[in-house]
Amino acid sequence: MKSTALTIIAVLAASSIAVAQEAMPVDTDGDGMITPAELMTAFPDVNEGIFTAADTDGDGMLSMEEFASAQEDGLIPTGEM
């Protein structure tokens, strides 16, 4: 049971690191959050409406989790910027 839990934790940690590394070029100021300007500079086809839809907590910035979720939902393109 312990080894299964540790395996799950390791997989989740690795996937979180991959998401953070993928979002890093977008987060140009390195504060861990993505502003509308940062996102729209990295992805010119993304507009304010798409940003607002991705900003699920409504704080005006995207967390790495919101960024990853928006990519999974097809709101924000995946791959190279």
C-alpha positions in Angstrom: 0.0 0.0 0.0 2.8 2.4 0.9 4.6 1.8 -2.3 1.5 2.4 -4.4 0.9 5.7 -2.6 4.5 6.7 -3.1 4.3 5.8 -6.8 1.2 7.9 -7.2 2.8 10.8 -5.5 5.9 10.6 -7.7 3.8 10.5 -10.9 1.8 13.5 -9.8 4.9 15.5 -8.8 6.5 14.7 -12.2 3.4 15.8 -14.1 3.2 19.1 -12.1 6.9 19.8 -12.9 6.2 19.1 -16.6 3.3 21.6 -16.6 5.3 24.2 -14.8 8.2 23.8 -17.2 5.8 24.1 -20.2 4.3 27.3 -18.8 7.6 28.9 -17.8 8.3 30.6 -21.2 4.8 32.2 -20.9 5.5 33.5 -17.4 8.1 36.0 -18.5 8.4 37.8 -15.1 8.8 34.5 -13.2 6.2 35.2 -10.6 4.4 31.9 -11.0 1.4 33.5 -12.5 0.4 34.3 -16.1 -1.0 37.8 -16.9 -3.2 38.4 -19.9 -0.4 40.3 -21.6 2.1 37.4 -21.1 -0.4 34.9 -22.5 -1.4 37.0 -25.5 2.2 37.7 -26.3 3.0 34.0 -26.3 -0.2 33.0 -28.1 -1.3 35.8 -30.4 -4.5 33.9 -31.3 -5.6 34.0 -27.6 -7.9 37.0 -26.8 -9.3 38.5 -23.6 -12.4 36.2 -23.8 -10.3 33.1 -23.9 -8.2 34.4 -21.0 -11.3 35.1 -18.9 -12.7 31.6 -19.6 -9.3 30.1 -18.5 -9.2 32.3 -15.4 -11.6 30.1 -13.4 -11.0 31.8 -10.0 -11.5 35.3 -11.6 -8.3 36.8 -10.1 -7.1 38.3 -13.4 -4.1 35.9 -13.6 -3.6 32.3 -14.5 -2.1 29.9 -12.1 -0.1 27.0 -13.6 -3.1 24.8 -12.8 -5.5 27.1 -14.7 -3.0 27.3 -17.6 -2.7 23.5 -17.8 -6.5 23.0 -17.5 -7.1 25.6 -20.3 -4.7 23.7 -22.5 -6.4 20.4 -21.8 -9.7 22.0 -22.6 -8.4 23.3 -25.9 -8.7 27.0 -24.9 -4.9 27.6 -25.1 -2.8 25.9 -27.8 -0.3 23.3 -26.7 3.2 22.8 -28.0 5.8 25.4 -29.0 5.2 29.1 -28.7 
